[in-house]
Amino acid sequence: MIEGLPENAIVIVNLVSPKEKFWGVLRSLSAAGLTIRGINLDSYQDWVAQIARKDEPALDLVTMFFPMFRLERLFVDEAVGAVKSYSDHFEDVVGIRPEEFLGLTTPRGGVS
């Protein structure tokens, strides 16, 4: 577990130089940087739609390391009031939670 974050936290990462945003599973966080298995938010909607249609994968998550000097903000992907999280949107479109799709939990909600 990463201090202050749940195990296998699904996060949104905002980077600078260049400005980019990613969604994914946080794998590690240290003074050197962070590693996620994720996708650029510019491709997220297409990735979700591809999964929902059960298309041959053209987009998928990749494991990436970002040095700490590029990190602007790190958020846990969670709903805020009436605004749904990206994970909630994934469930609405695909029909299962992303944690289950990614093998982070069992279908009954337990941690794998």
CORCORRA-V757286 format. One record per run of one state. SS is the DSSP state (@ for helix, = for strand, . for the rest). FROM is the first residue (numbers start at 1). LEN is the number of residues. Records with the same first field share a line. If there is no record, write none. Layout:
SS=FROM-LEN / FROM-LEN
//
This chain:
.=1-9 / 16-4 / 30-3 / 54-8 / 77-3 / 81-2 / 84-2 / 95-3 / 102-3 / 106-5 / 112-1
==10-6 / 20-10 / 33-8 / 62-6 / 71-6 / 80-1 / 83-1 / 105-1 / 111-1
@=41-13 / 68-3 / 86-9 / 98-4
//
